[in-house]
Amino acid sequence: MKGVSLFSNIGIGELSLDQKKITITHANEIDEDRCKLYETLHPKTIVLSGDIRKKDIFSTIAKLDYELDFLISTPPCQGMSTAGKNEKYDPRNHLIKYSIDYIKKCRPKYVLHENVPQQENTMLLFKNRIISIPEYVFSELSQHYHIVKKKVDMYHYGIPQSRKRSIYLLTRKDIDKIWTFPNEVKKRKNLRDVIGDLPSLDPYITGLDINSIEKIFPNFKRKIDNGLKCSPYHVPVAHPLRQIRVMQNTPTACSAFQNESKFKPRTKEGRLVKGFKNTYKRMDWNKPSPTITTYNRTISSQENVHPGKKVVKKDRTIFSDARVLTLYEIMLIMTMPKKTKFPTQFQQSFIRSVIGEGIPSKFVKHLFTKLIK
């Protein structure tokens, strides 16, 4: 099967597809760095860098000399996401129009369209009317396509992450078999199943060299070595010491805002930080990871901190791994292949951010396995 990926990011979802049965021949993304990384991860794909809203870009990727078997459409979600500004009529919400235009022109047999659940209630200005995205999709495509849609939590499909999304599966009406969702799995994975056996790591400390960090964390270097034996990406990021101290005193599955006053989050000047109880929060070993977002490098963002383990000292009890997840831990939670390698020219902060916008690899594999069968 030959297909195209629009708004392709770096191709996270495509990483686990069976290359002998499924080929992404072309991909389009507006950001040049993402295109370069996509080309590295998918060397057999022709990647077109540019704005699909421009006629020359759209027409170039729409000129295919073969019948298109499928399209993967994942327009940006920041305009709809609860983690974004959620502005009414955000221009990014209208980018779905170019996926619809592409479908109408190239008529792929099957379409996978993915976005955040909020797309179901997102309104668009279309032909001087205000309509919802579902109304728009059905009005434009239902004459020629069977449309199966579902709000899914990818945790129910064996992904160790509670990632809720709105998914549309389209099948051209001249095709006998309609693409439907696979069955949800009974055996589901939590964080302990996926990252529980990885070596513990202390965080780097912003502004300090390794020798200075070693005075605060005596096993810092040894833990780094253990992490590197596991993966070149199982390396901690740096955090301000004041945030680290706060999280050392925050139990698993709790927010630092629940701590006693002296261990609550504070600014550099010592003032108490205001925030929600899902920020400065440790994850829960016995639950799936919360949604991996683009802000996964920040302790103060939504539930980003490693669950940690209780460490009993002579005078007090603290919790290990006072840090956000490593890139490797994020890769496992996003079900990316362990063999995935990133070019050294790209900074980890960039890689972490774009992974947060991807679709878990194995979820896409489940969908396409059902399609092939």
C-alpha positions in Angstrom: 0.0 0.0 0.0 1.3 3.4 -0.9 0.3 6.5 1.0 1.0 10.2 1.8 1.4 12.0 5.1 0.2 15.6 5.5 1.3 17.8 8.4 3.7 15.0 9.0 5.8 16.4 11.8 8.8 13.9 12.0 6.7 10.8 11.3 6.4 9.3 14.8 3.2 7.4 14.0 4.8 5.8 10.9 7.8 4.4 12.7 6.3 1.0 13.5 4.6 0.4 10.2 5.6 -2.7 8.2 7.7 -1.2 5.5 7.2 -4.3 3.3 3.5 -3.8 3.2 3.1 -0.1 3.8 5.1 2.7 2.1 4.8 6.4 2.8 6.0 7.7 -0.6 5.6 11.4 0.1 5.2 13.6 3.2 4.7 17.3 3.7 5.6 19.6 6.6 6.0 23.3 6.8 9.0 23.3 9.2 12.3 22.7 7.6 14.0 21.1 10.6 11.1 18.7 11.0 11.4 17.7 7.4 15.1 17.0 7.8 14.5 14.8 10.8 11.6 13.0 9.0 14.0 12.3 6.1 16.5 10.8 8.6 13.9 8.6 10.2 12.2 7.7 6.9 14.9 7.7 4.3 12.7 6.1 1.6 10.1 8.9 1.8 10.2 12.0 -0.4 9.7 14.9 2.0 8.4 18.2 0.6 9.2 21.1 2.9 6.7 24.0 2.5 3.4 25.6 3.3 0.5 23.4 1.9 -1.6 26.6 1.7 0.6 27.7 -1.2 -0.7 26.5 -4.6 2.7 25.3 -5.8 3.3 23.2 -2.7 -0.2 21.8 -2.8 -0.1 21.0 -6.5 3.4 19.4 -6.3 2.4 16.9 -3.6 -1.0 16.3 -5.3 0.6 15.2 -8.6 1.1 11.5 -8.1 1.5 9.0 -10.9 -0.2 6.2 -9.0 -3.5 5.5 -7.3 -3.2 6.6 -3.7 -4.1 3.9 -1.2 -4.2 6.0 1.9 -3.7 9.4 3.5 -2.5 10.2 7.0 -3.8 13.6 8.0 -2.7 15.2 11.3 -3.2 19.0 11.2 -1.8 21.1 14.0 -3.9 20.9 17.2 -2.5 23.8 19.2 -5.5 26.0 18.3 -7.9 23.5 19.8 -5.8 21.9 22.6 -6.6 22.7 26.2 -2.8 23.1 26.6 -2.8 25.9 24.1 -4.4 29.4 24.0 -7.6 27.9 22.5 -8.4 31.1 20.6 -11.8 31.2 18.8 -11.3 30.8 15.0 -7.5 30.1 15.4 -6.1 30.1 11.8 -4.5 26.7 12.5 -7.9 25.1 13.0 -8.7 25.9 9.3 -5.7 23.8 8.1 -8.0 20.8 7.9 -9.4 22.4 4.8 -6.2 21.5 2.9 -6.5 17.9 3.9 -10.1 17.9 2.7 -9.1 19.5 -0.6 -6.3 17.0 -1.0 -8.8 14.1 -0.4 -11.2 15.5 -2.9 -8.5 15.9 -5.5 -6.5 12.7 -5.0 -9.3 10.4 -3.8 -7.3 8.0 -1.6 -9.0 4.7 -0.8 -8.5 5.2 2.9 -7.9 8.2 5.2 -6.7 8.4 8.8 -7.4 11.8 10.3 -6.3 12.5 13.9 -6.6 15.4 16.2 -7.4 16.4 19.8 -11.0 15.6 21.1 -11.7 19.4 21.1 -12.0 19.2 17.3 -15.5 17.9 17.7 -16.6 21.2 19.2 -14.3 23.5 17.2 -16.1 25.9 14.9 -14.9 27.1 11.5 -15.8 29.9 9.1 -16.7 28.1 5.9 -18.6 29.7 3.0 -19.8 32.5 5.2 -21.2 30.0 7.7 -20.0 29.0 11.1 -19.9 25.2 11.3 -18.2 22.6 13.4 -15.3 20.5 12.1 -17.5 17.3 12.1 -20.2 19.1 10.1 -17.5 20.3 7.7 -16.0 16.9 7.2 -19.3 15.2 6.6 -20.7 17.9 4.3 -17.6 17.7 2.1 -16.8 14.0 2.1 -19.8 11.8 3.0 -21.0 11.6 -0.6 -17.9 9.6 -1.6 -16.6 8.2 1.7 -17.8 6.0 4.6 -16.8 7.9 7.7 -16.2 6.1 11.0 -15.2 8.4 13.9 -14.4 7.7 17.5 -13.0 9.5 20.5 -10.4 7.1 21.8 -8.0 6.9 24.8 -5.0 5.2 23.4 -4.4 3.6 26.8 -7.3 1.3 25.8 -5.2 0.1 22.9 -2.2 -1.0 24.9 -0.4 2.4 24.8 1.1 3.2 28.2 -0.2 6.7 28.0 -3.7 8.2 28.5 -3.7 10.1 25.2 -7.2 11.0 24.2 -7.8 11.8 20.5 -10.6 12.2 18.0 -10.0 9.8 15.1 -11.7 9.6 11.7 -11.3 6.5 9.5 -12.5 7.1 5.9 -13.1 4.5 3.3 -13.9 5.4 -0.3 -17.4 4.1 -1.2 -16.3 2.0 -4.1 -14.3 -0.1 -1.7 -16.1 -3.2 -0.3 -14.4 -3.4 3.1 -14.8 -0.5 5.4 -11.9 0.5 7.6 -13.0 0.2 11.3 -11.3 0.4 14.6 -9.5 -2.6 16.1 -10.7 -4.1 19.4 -9.5 -2.5 22.6 -7.0 -4.6 24.4 -7.7 -6.2 27.8 -4.2 -6.2 29.0 -3.2 -2.5 29.5 0.2 -1.1 30.5 1.0 1.4 33.2 4.2 3.3 33.8 5.8 0.6 36.0 5.5 -1.9 33.1 7.3 0.4 30.7 9.9 2.4 32.7 9.9 0.8 36.1 13.1 -1.2 35.5 15.2 1.6 34.0 18.1 3.0 36.0 17.3 5.8 38.5 18.8 9.2 37.6 19.5 12.4 39.4 18.9 15.6 37.4 21.5 17.9 36.2 21.4 21.2 38.1 21.1 24.4 36.2 24.3 26.5 36.4 26.5 23.8 38.1 29.2 21.6 36.6 29.4 17.9 37.1 31.8 18.1 40.1 29.5 20.5 41.9 26.5 18.3 41.2 28.4 15.3 42.5 28.7 17.1 45.9 24.9 17.3 46.1 24.2 14.0 44.5 27.1 11.7 45.4 26.1 9.0 42.9 25.4 11.3 40.0 28.2 10.2 37.7 27.6 6.5 38.4 23.9 6.8 37.6 24.7 8.7 34.4 26.9 5.8 33.3 24.2 3.3 34.1 21.7 5.3 32.2 23.9 5.4 29.1 24.4 1.6 29.2 20.6 1.4 28.8 20.3 4.0 26.0 22.1 7.1 24.8 18.9 8.9 25.4 18.4 7.9 29.0 20.0 11.0 30.3 18.5 13.6 32.6 17.9 17.2 31.7 18.8 20.2 33.9 16.5 21.9 36.4 16.9 24.8 38.9 18.0 23.4 42.3 15.0 25.0 44.1 12.6 23.0 41.9 14.6 19.8 42.5 14.5 20.3 46.3 10.7 20.8 46.0 10.2 17.6 44.0 12.5 15.6 46.3 9.9 16.2 48.9 6.9 15.5 46.7 5.6 11.9 47.0 4.7 9.7 44.0 1.4 10.8 42.3 1.3 14.1 44.2 1.7 17.7 43.3 4.2 19.9 45.1 1.3 22.3 45.8 0.1 19.7 48.3 3.4 19.9 50.3 3.8 21.7 53.5 4.7 25.4 53.1 8.5 25.1 53.1 8.4 22.6 50.3 6.0 24.4 48.0 7.2 25.8 44.7 8.8 29.2 44.9 10.3 31.8 42.6 14.0 32.7 42.6 13.0 35.6 44.9 11.4 33.1 47.3 7.8 34.0 46.6 5.2 31.2 46.5 4.3 30.1 43.0 0.7 30.0 42.0 -0.5 27.0 39.9 -2.8 24.1 39.4 -2.5 20.8 41.2 -1.6 19.0 37.9 1.6 21.0 37.7 4.8 20.4 39.7 3.3 16.9 39.8 4.8 13.4 39.9 3.3 10.7 37.8 1.7 7.5 39.2 3.5 4.2 38.8 0.2 2.3 38.8 -1.4 4.4 36.0 -0.5 5.1 32.4 1.5 8.2 31.7 -0.5 11.4 31.3 -0.5 12.8 27.7 3.1 13.6 26.6 3.0 17.2 25.5 5.4 19.6 23.8 6.3 21.0 27.2 7.6 17.7 28.5 11.0 19.2 29.5 9.5 21.5 32.2 8.8 20.5 35.9 6.3 23.3 36.2 4.1 22.1 33.3 1.3 19.5 33.4 2.3 16.3 35.3 5.7 15.9 33.8 7.8 14.6 36.8 9.1 11.1 37.1 7.1 9.0 39.7 10.2 8.5 41.8 10.8 6.0 44.6 10.9 6.5 48.3 14.4 6.9 49.8 14.6 6.7 53.6 17.4 8.7 55.2 18.4 9.0 58.8 16.6 12.2 59.4 13.9 12.3 56.7 12.3 10.5 53.7 12.7 11.9 50.2 11.8 10.7 46.7 14.3 9.9 43.9 14.4 11.1 40.3 13.3 14.7 41.0 13.2 15.4 37.3 11.1 15.2 34.2 11.2 12.0 32.1 14.3 11.4 30.0 14.0 11.3 26.2 14.3 7.5 26.2 11.5 7.2 28.8 9.3 9.4 26.5 10.2 7.3 23.5 9.0 4.2 25.3 5.8 5.8 26.4 5.2 7.0 22.8 5.9 3.3 21.8 8.6 4.3 19.4 11.0 1.6 18.3 14.0 1.3 20.7 16.4 1.3 17.8 15.3 4.8 16.7 18.3 7.2 16.4 18.3 10.9 16.1 21.1 12.9 14.3 23.3 14.8 16.7 22.6 18.1 14.8 19.2 18.3 16.5 19.0 19.5 20.1 17.1 17.3 22.6 14.8 20.1 23.5 13.6 20.2 19.8 13.2 16.4 19.6 11.3 16.2 22.8 8.9 19.0 21.7 8.1 17.5 18.3 7.6 14.0 19.8 5.0 15.6 22.1 2.9 16.4 18.9 3.1 12.9 17.5 0.8 9.9 17.4 2.1 6.8 19.4 3.7 4.5 16.9 2.0 1.3 18.0 -1.5 2.9 17.9 -1.0 3.7 14.2 0.3 0.1 13.7 -2.8 -1.3 15.3 -5.0 0.7 12.9 -3.1 -0.3 9.8 -2.9 -3.9 10.9 -6.7 -4.0 11.0 -6.8 -2.3 7.6 -4.4 -4.9 6.0 -6.4 -7.8 7.5 
